[in-house]
Amino acid sequence: MNYQFKKPTHQPKTPEMKALTTTGAVTPPVLFHPHFLSPADKLGWFDQSKALAWARGEITMYGKKIPVPREEALFGDDFRYEYRGTLLKAEPWPDFLLEARDRVQALCGLGFNFAVGNRYVTGKDSIGWHSDSFPQIGERPAVASLSLGSTRRFKLRHKASGEVVDYDLESGALLIMLPGCQEEWEHAVLKTARPVGERINWTFRPHRDAPR
């Protein structure tokens, strides 16, 4: 498949490109579809997502366990996945999420067998700078991010230059980080003091050699 890298600009030239950037000198290897879902699907799938079981996990920092600043869920094929150092069994795919996965795969020609959900209830919920580069998802993985609910700013930072590219991800937007993105860029959804509503993000990922 021939991927089209879309370079963000200060002023989008068409409704299909909604992005901001601080400099525009470096182009991230992503596919961006701001209107991937229909109005009916983005509303219905947001409601179905909220009805699922969510949990606020813990991370260890400086020897202390602290709550993760967002709620999380894990769904996928019949495998166990190593996630943040813990072997977890994914819950079976809900119908709408399996349909979403299949649509994303049909669009990009890449395969995904599990999805991590992040639920940002308020602007205080966040995820810090990181790359999805753990061994279980293979070398140079693609990661597809589907947004539902309120708009939040998704930030990509180039590891070598430090340049930052911002995407305002509205409900129904799809952003696919292509192979090479995790190696060269890191990403984040940072806390905001602006009044924002609830957002749910599904990241579809591959998992290699997943034990049953």
N, C-alpha and C positions, 0 to 999 in steps of 0.2 A: 504494500500500500504506500502511496506517496503522501507523506505527511506535509502539511503546510504550517510552517512556523509563523505565527502572527505576532508582529512586533507592536507593543503598546505605544500609544502616543498620548500627549497631553490632552488633545482634543480629538476624540474618535471621529473618523471620517464617515462611518456608516453605523447604523443601529446594531450591526452584528459585532462590533468591536467596542467593548466598554472596559477600558483599562487606564490606569494612571502609572506614571513612572517618574522617578526623581531625575534621571539623566537620559535614559533611552539608549545608552551607548552599548549595552549588552542585551542580547535577545535570549530569553529563556526558552528551552526546548519544550514547549507546551502546545496543546490544542485547546482552544477556548471557544465554547459554545454557550453564550449567555442565555439563549432561549431553547435549551435542549428539550425541556418538558412543556407540554401543553398546559394551559391554565387549570384545566380539570385535574390533570395528573399531579401537578405540583401541590395543589391544595389537598387532594385526596391522599397522596402519599405522605404528606406532612402529618396529617391527622393519624394515619396508620402508624407512622413512625413514633409519634408521641405515645401511642397506646402500647408499645412494646415494653419489655422489662429493661430498665436501665439501672446502672450501678455507678457509684462514685468510688473508684478504687483508691489505692494509696501508692505513693512513691517514697523512696528513702533518700533523704538529703542530709548530709552531715551526720549520719547515724540516727536520724530521727525519721519516723514515718509521718507523712503529711498527706492530706486528701488531694487527689488529683483535681485541678481546677476546671472540671467539666464532668459530665456523666458519659458513660461508655457502654457499648453493646458489641457483641461479636456474633456474626452469623456466617454460615458457609457450608461447604460440602461435608461429608461424613469423615472428618479428620480431627486430629488434635493439633493445635497450633501452639508454638512457643511465642509468647507475646510478653514483652518486658520481663523476660527471664522466667516466666511461669508457663507451664504446659496447660493449655485450656482446650476444652472441647467446645467447638462452635455449636451454637443452636442452629436447628434447621432453617433454611431460607424461608422467610415469609413470602407469600406469592408475589406481592408487589416488588419486593427487593430482588427476587430472582428475575422478574421481568425487567427491572432496571438494569441488572447485570447483563442480561442478554442483549438489551438495546445498546449498551455501551460497547460490548464485544462486537456487535454487528457494525457499529460505526467505525471502530478503530482497528479491528482485525487482531486484537490481542486477547489473551485468555486470563480470566480472574476466577479464583475459586474460594475467596472469602472476602468479607467486608467488615471493616471496623467502623462503628458509628460513634460520633462525638456529638454530644448535646450541650449546647451553650445556652443556658437558661437566661442569663443576664449578661451585661457587658463585663462583669467581673470574671466570667468563665473564659478560659483561654487555653492556648497551647503555645509553648515557647519555641524558640528557634531550634530546628532539628532537621535531620534527613532520615527518610525511611530506607535505611541501608543495612538492616540486619540480615544475616546469612539466609534465613529461612525463605526469604522472598526472591533469592537468586541474585546473580550479578546483573547490574544495569536494569533494574525492574522498571516497569511502567506502573503508575498509580493513578487511578481515575477518581476524581473528587466530585460528588454530586451534592449540591446545596439545596436545602429546603427551609422555608420560613423566612426570617428576617435577614436583611443584608448585613454581612460582616466583611471587613477588609482582610484579604488574604495576601500575605507578603512573601515574596521570593527574594533571597539575598545571594548574590554571586559570591562563592567562597573565595575566589582569587582576588577580585577587585573590591568587594564589599558593596557594590552597587545594588540598589533595592528596586524591585518592580512590584507595584501594587495592583491587585485586582479587587474590585468591589463585586463580590459574588452574591447575586440576587437569587431568589427562590427559583429553582428550575435550571440554574446554570450548571454546566459541566466543564470542568477543567482537567485535562489529562496531562500529567507530567510524564513525558516520554522517556525512553531509555537514555541515560546520561544525565538526566535532571538531578537525581539524588546524589550523584557523584560530584556535580559541579555547583549545585545550589542547595540552600536550606530554606525552609519555609516556616511560617508561623501565622497564628491568629491571635493577636495580642489583646490585652485588656483595653477597654475603652470607657471613658467617662460619659460618652454620649449616650442618650437614652436609646436603647435598642431592644427589640423583642427577641423572642426565642428563635434559635437557629439549630438545625440538625444537619450534620454533614456525614455522608457515607463515602468512605474511601474503599474502592475495590482494588484488591491486590492479588498477585499470584503467590502460591506457597509451594515450595519445592520439597520433595521427599518428606511430606507430612505423614507422621506415623498414625495408623488407625488405632 
